[in-house]
């Protein structure tokens, strides 16, 4: 977090969060959306790698 004021408040319930998240995503430029998707893909690949390397805990 930065040192500035955080004006974001948690939305009550899933519906409020979902609407707020859709609104935030709609405000992104195409370049920002692509960067977000690339980061999400990188994270998914990283998590898959951790999962594959982790010992079976079942």
DRENPA-3360 file (N, C-alpha, C; in nm, 2 decimals, always signed):
BEGIN
1 = XXXXXXXX = +0.08/-0.12/+0.00/+0.00/+0.00/+0.00/+0.09/+0.12/+0.00 ~ +0.03/+0.23/-0.05/+0.10/+0.36/-0.05/+0.07/+0.43/+0.07 ~ +0.13/+0.55/+0.09/+0.11/+0.63/+0.21/-0.01/+0.72/+0.19 ~ -0.08/+0.72/+0.08/-0.20/+0.80/+0.06/-0.32/+0.74/+0.13 ~ -0.43/+0.82/+0.12/-0.55/+0.78/+0.18/-0.62/+0.67/+0.10 ~ -0.66/+0.57/+0.16/-0.73/+0.46/+0.10/-0.88/+0.49/+0.10 ~ -0.94/+0.53/-0.01/-1.08/+0.56/-0.02/-1.17/+0.45/-0.05 ~ -1.11/+0.33/-0.07/-1.18/+0.21/-0.10/-1.24/+0.15/+0.02;
9 = XXXXXXXX = -1.37/+0.12/+0.02/-1.44/+0.05/+0.13/-1.48/-0.09/+0.08 ~ -1.48/-0.18/+0.16/-1.52/-0.32/+0.12/-1.67/-0.32/+0.10 ~ -1.71/-0.37/-0.02/-1.85/-0.38/-0.05/-1.91/-0.49/+0.03 ~ -2.03/-0.47/+0.08/-2.10/-0.57/+0.15/-2.15/-0.69/+0.06 ~ -2.12/-0.81/+0.10/-2.17/-0.92/+0.02/-2.10/-0.94/-0.11 ~ -2.12/-1.06/-0.17/-2.06/-1.09/-0.30/-2.11/-1.00/-0.41 ~ -2.24/-0.97/-0.42/-2.29/-0.89/-0.53/-2.23/-0.75/-0.53 ~ -2.22/-0.69/-0.41/-2.16/-0.56/-0.41/-2.01/-0.56/-0.46;
17 = XXXXXXXX = -1.94/-0.66/-0.42/-1.80/-0.68/-0.46/-1.79/-0.70/-0.61 ~ -1.88/-0.79/-0.66/-1.87/-0.82/-0.80/-1.90/-0.70/-0.89 ~ -2.00/-0.62/-0.85/-2.04/-0.50/-0.93/-1.92/-0.40/-0.92 ~ -1.86/-0.38/-0.80/-1.75/-0.29/-0.79/-1.63/-0.33/-0.87 ~ -1.60/-0.46/-0.87/-1.49/-0.52/-0.95/-1.51/-0.50/-1.10 ~ -1.63/-0.53/-1.14/-1.66/-0.51/-1.29/-1.65/-0.36/-1.32 ~ -1.69/-0.27/-1.24/-1.67/-0.13/-1.26/-1.53/-0.09/-1.27 ~ -1.45/-0.14/-1.18/-1.30/-0.11/-1.18/-1.24/-0.16/-1.31;
25 = XXXXXXXX = -1.27/-0.28/-1.35/-1.22/-0.34/-1.47/-1.26/-0.27/-1.59 ~ -1.38/-0.22/-1.59/-1.43/-0.15/-1.71/-1.36/-0.01/-1.73 ~ -1.30/+0.04/-1.63/-1.23/+0.17/-1.64/-1.08/+0.15/-1.69 ~ -1.03/+0.03/-1.69/-0.90/+0.01/-1.74/-0.89/+0.03/-1.89 ~ -0.77/+0.08/-1.93/-0.75/+0.09/-2.08/-0.72/-0.05/-2.13 ~ -0.72/-0.07/-2.26/-0.69/-0.20/-2.32/-0.55/-0.24/-2.28 ~ -0.45/-0.15/-2.28/-0.32/-0.19/-2.24/-0.31/-0.24/-2.10 ~ -0.39/-0.17/-2.01/-0.39/-0.21/-1.87/-0.46/-0.35/-1.85;
33 = XXXXXXXX = -0.57/-0.37/-1.93/-0.64/-0.50/-1.93/-0.54/-0.61/-1.97 ~ -0.47/-0.59/-2.08/-0.37/-0.69/-2.13/-0.26/-0.71/-2.02 ~ -0.21/-0.61/-1.96/-0.11/-0.63/-1.85/-0.17/-0.71/-1.74 ~ -0.30/-0.68/-1.70/-0.36/-0.75/-1.59/-0.38/-0.90/-1.63 ~ -0.42/-0.93/-1.76/-0.43/-1.07/-1.80/-0.30/-1.14/-1.80 ~ -0.19/-1.07/-1.85/-0.06/-1.13/-1.85/-0.01/-1.17/-1.71 ~ -0.04/-1.08/-1.62/+0.00/-1.10/-1.48/-0.08/-1.22/-1.42 ~ -0.21/-1.22/-1.45/-0.29/-1.33/-1.40/-0.24/-1.47/-1.46;
41 = XXXXXXXX = -0.21/-1.47/-1.59/-0.15/-1.59/-1.65/-0.02/-1.63/-1.58 ~ +0.07/-1.53/-1.56/+0.19/-1.57/-1.49/+0.17/-1.63/-1.35 ~ +0.08/-1.57/-1.28/+0.05/-1.62/-1.15/-0.01/-1.76/-1.15 ~ -0.10/-1.78/-1.25/-0.16/-1.91/-1.26/-0.05/-2.02/-1.29 ~ +0.04/-1.99/-1.38/+0.15/-2.08/-1.41/+0.24/-2.10/-1.29 ~ +0.27/-2.00/-1.22/+0.35/-2.01/-1.10/+0.28/-2.10/-1.00 ~ +0.15/-2.08/-0.97/+0.08/-2.16/-0.88/+0.07/-2.31/-0.93 ~ +0.05/-2.33/-1.06/+0.05/-2.47/-1.11/+0.19/-2.53/-1.08;
49 = XXXXXXXX = +0.30/-2.46/-1.10/+0.43/-2.52/-1.08/+0.45/-2.55/-0.93 ~ +0.40/-2.47/-0.84/+0.41/-2.50/-0.70/+0.33/-2.63/-0.67 ~ +0.22/-2.63/-0.73/+0.13/-2.75/-0.70/+0.19/-2.88/-0.75 ~ +0.26/-2.87/-0.87/+0.32/-2.99/-0.92/+0.44/-3.03/-0.84 ~ +0.51/-2.93/-0.78/+0.63/-2.96/-0.70/+0.60/-3.01/-0.56 ~ +0.48/-2.97/-0.51/+0.45/-3.00/-0.37/+0.43/-3.15/-0.35 ~ +0.47/-3.20/-0.24/+0.45/-3.34/-0.21/+0.30/-3.37/-0.19 ~ +0.26/-3.49/-0.23/+0.12/-3.52/-0.21/+0.08/-3.53/-0.07;
57 = XX = -0.02/-3.44/-0.03/-0.05/-3.43/+0.12/-0.19/-3.50/+0.14 ~ -0.23/-3.59/+0.06/-0.36/-3.66/+0.08/-0.34/-3.78/+0.17;
% end
